[in-house]
Amino acid sequence: MVLVSKSLVRLRLVGSRHEEFTIDVDVGGGEVSLPKLMTLHMSNVLFDGDSGDAASAFAKLVSACPSQSEQE
């Protein structure tokens, strides 16, 4: 996954009732940088990575958002 934005402040990731939205943090070099992101809303989202550890994949996304103040 390559998810880079210098100006994004709100991000909403939503899967459907029948199909989850999957984030694979290792695809495309795994670059994630959202320095201005303040609000992250996720619903029906799965995290994946080479290690198969969803917690570390989620941690990688969150650590790329140093300005985050709200998470749903």
Buried (B, 14 or more C-beta within 10 A) or exposed (E): BEBEEEEBEEBEBEBEEEEEEEBBBEBEEBEBEBBBBBBBEBEBBBBBBEEEEBEEBBEBBBEBBEEBEEEE
